[in-house]
Amino acid sequence: MTKIIAHRGASKYAPENTRASFELAYQMNADGIETDVQLSNDGIPVLFHDEKIKRTARKRGYIQEFTYNELKTMDVGSWFGNEYNGEFIMSLEEFLLWIADKPLLLHLELKNNQIDYPHLEILTYNLVERYGLLDRTFFSTFSTRSIQRLNKISTDTNIGWLTNKSRHQLPLFSRSLGANAIHIKYRLLQPKLVQQAKTENMPLRVYTVNKLKHIHLCFQYKCDSIFTDVPDVAKTIYQSYL
């Protein structure tokens, strides 16, 4: 069964990485939610995609330059539409509290490929563990150093290596890094890679899949998961494959 993971929530319809976007994805019966984790200046894991805050918070600076108390007052909804005024930056802990009683998978992308946040891995892992959600949480990162650090925390951690670059025997290479899943950009999806992943028993998850023909192809290849901004569309299409 291909899992449908709401990319930053139902981010086609609501501002990304906000409670509104997560709630909508839940209402659309997504199988899980993907969100991005960075650290505030005082070391609090927060949910935000860009390193700079300008695009969605309409302010200058980087996430790492502000304390959590400063970040949580920033409106990150009004850029998307006036009806979302008052959607604020969430902490990871707030998100875990929200999702704990819902039957959703968690995909946490550690945003450390440009800024190598000290202790991001252990702080994120410890929070997930504290809320008893490790069994349905999947970590992902573009950073090979971050994969190594995650493995030092626990060899049982679900780790996906994010990549947008083709490579010979990608599943084997990903495993050599310490990952146990591959998260690929859609354009890398080819029958040969699908077969290699199955041969190596390596879960293959695809981002960001929004076009109808691309969604269909992922289902036809029986990819393990897709990350999509339109979980409602993907859910409707998937019914035809059951």
C-alpha positions in Angstrom: 0.0 0.0 0.0 1.4 3.4 -1.0 1.2 5.8 1.9 0.0 9.3 1.1 2.0 11.9 3.2 0.8 15.5 3.3 3.8 17.6 2.4 4.0 20.4 5.0 0.4 19.5 5.6 -2.3 20.1 3.0 -0.1 22.9 1.7 -1.9 23.5 -1.5 -4.9 24.7 0.4 -3.5 26.2 3.6 -0.3 27.8 4.7 2.5 25.3 5.0 3.7 23.9 8.3 0.8 25.4 10.3 -1.9 23.9 12.4 -4.5 24.8 9.8 -2.5 22.9 7.2 -2.1 19.9 9.4 -5.8 19.8 10.5 -6.8 19.9 6.8 -4.6 17.1 5.9 -6.1 15.0 8.8 -9.6 15.8 7.5 -8.5 14.7 4.1 -7.5 11.3 5.5 -3.8 11.6 4.7 -1.8 8.6 6.0 0.8 10.9 7.5 2.2 14.4 7.6 5.7 15.7 6.6 7.1 18.8 8.2 10.4 20.5 8.6 12.4 21.0 11.8 15.0 23.7 12.6 16.2 25.2 15.8 15.5 28.6 17.4 18.3 30.7 18.8 17.7 29.2 22.2 17.7 25.6 20.9 13.9 24.9 20.6 12.9 22.7 17.6 10.4 24.6 15.5 8.5 23.8 12.3 9.7 25.9 9.4 11.0 25.1 5.9 13.2 28.0 4.7 16.3 29.0 6.6 15.2 32.6 6.1 11.8 33.8 7.5 11.0 36.3 4.8 8.8 34.2 2.4 6.1 33.2 4.9 6.7 35.4 8.0 7.4 38.6 5.9 10.3 39.6 8.1 14.1 39.7 7.7 16.5 37.2 9.2 17.1 33.5 9.7 15.2 31.1 12.0 18.4 30.6 14.0 18.6 34.3 14.9 15.3 34.4 16.9 14.4 32.9 20.2 11.4 30.6 20.4 9.4 33.3 22.2 10.1 35.7 19.3 9.3 33.1 16.6 6.0 32.0 18.1 4.5 35.5 17.7 5.3 35.6 14.0 2.2 35.3 11.7 2.9 32.7 9.0 -0.6 32.5 7.7 -1.6 35.9 6.2 0.9 35.6 3.3 -1.3 32.7 2.1 -4.7 34.4 2.6 -6.4 36.8 5.0 -8.5 34.0 6.4 -5.3 32.5 7.9 -4.3 35.6 9.9 -3.1 34.4 13.3 -1.4 31.1 12.2 1.9 31.1 14.0 5.1 29.2 13.9 4.7 26.0 15.8 7.2 24.2 18.0 7.8 20.5 17.4 6.4 19.8 20.8 3.2 21.6 20.0 2.9 19.5 16.8 3.6 16.2 18.7 0.9 17.1 21.3 -1.5 17.7 18.4 -0.7 14.5 16.5 -0.3 12.1 19.4 -3.9 10.9 19.5 -4.3 10.8 15.7 -3.5 7.7 13.6 -1.0 9.5 11.4 2.6 8.8 10.4 5.2 11.5 11.2 7.8 12.4 8.7 10.3 14.9 10.2 12.8 16.5 7.8 15.8 17.8 9.6 16.7 21.1 7.8 20.4 21.0 8.3 21.9 20.7 4.8 22.6 24.5 4.7 22.9 25.3 8.4 24.3 22.4 10.5 22.4 23.0 13.7 24.2 21.6 16.7 22.2 19.0 18.5 19.2 19.1 16.1 19.1 15.3 15.9 19.2 14.5 19.6 16.8 17.3 20.5 14.3 16.2 17.9 14.7 12.5 18.7 14.3 13.0 22.4 11.0 14.9 22.0 9.6 12.2 19.8 10.7 9.6 22.2 9.2 11.5 25.2 5.8 11.4 23.5 6.0 7.7 22.6 5.9 8.3 18.9 9.1 6.7 17.7 7.3 3.7 16.2 5.5 5.8 13.7 8.1 8.5 13.1 10.5 8.7 10.1 13.4 11.1 10.0 14.9 12.4 6.8 17.7 14.7 5.8 19.9 15.7 2.8 22.9 15.8 5.2 25.1 12.6 5.3 26.6 13.9 8.6 23.1 14.1 10.1 22.4 10.5 9.1 25.5 9.5 10.9 24.5 11.4 14.0 21.0 9.8 14.0 22.5 6.4 13.8 24.7 7.1 16.9 21.5 8.0 18.8 19.9 4.7 17.9 20.5 2.0 15.3 16.7 1.4 15.2 15.9 4.9 13.9 13.9 5.1 10.7 16.1 7.3 8.5 15.4 8.4 4.9 18.2 9.9 2.8 16.8 12.8 0.8 18.3 13.3 -2.6 17.6 15.0 -5.9 20.7 13.5 -7.7 21.0 10.3 -9.6 23.6 7.8 -8.6 24.6 4.3 -9.6 23.0 1.8 -7.3 21.3 4.4 -5.2 19.8 2.0 -2.7 23.2 0.4 -1.9 24.8 3.8 -1.6 22.0 5.1 0.7 22.5 2.1 2.9 26.3 2.7 3.1 25.5 6.2 4.5 23.4 4.6 7.3 20.0 5.3 5.8 17.3 2.6 5.6 15.0 4.4 3.1 15.4 6.6 0.0 13.4 9.8 -0.4 13.9 10.9 -4.0 12.8 13.8 -6.1 10.1 12.8 -8.6 12.3 13.1 -11.7 14.6 10.3 -10.5 11.8 7.8 -10.5 12.6 5.1 -13.1 11.7 1.4 -13.4 15.4 0.4 -12.8 15.6 2.3 -9.5 12.2 0.9 -8.4 13.5 -2.6 -9.0 16.8 -1.9 -7.2 15.0 -0.6 -4.2 12.8 -3.7 -4.1 15.8 -6.0 -4.5 17.5 -4.3 -1.6 14.3 -4.2 0.5 14.8 -0.4 0.7 11.6 1.7 1.0 11.3 4.2 -1.8 9.4 7.4 -1.1 8.9 10.2 -3.7 8.6 14.0 -3.4 6.9 16.3 -4.2 4.1 14.6 -6.3 1.3 16.9 -7.3 0.5 16.3 -11.0 -2.1 13.7 -11.8 0.1 11.7 -14.1 2.9 11.6 -11.6 0.6 10.5 -8.8 -0.7 7.7 -11.1 2.9 6.6 -11.9 3.9 6.3 -8.3 0.9 4.1 -7.6 1.6 2.0 -10.6 5.2 1.5 -9.4 3.9 0.7 -5.9 6.2 3.2 -4.3 6.1 3.0 -0.5 5.0 6.6 0.0 4.4 9.9 -1.9 4.8 13.4 -0.4 2.1 15.6 -1.9 0.6 19.1 -1.4 -2.8 17.6 -2.5 -3.5 14.6 -0.3 -7.2 14.7 -1.2 -6.5 14.3 -4.9 -4.0 11.5 -4.2 -6.5 9.7 -2.0 -9.2 9.9 -4.6 -6.9 8.5 -7.3 -5.6 5.8 -5.0 -9.1 4.4 -4.7 -9.0 3.2 -8.3 -6.0 1.0 -7.5 -7.7 -0.9 -4.7 
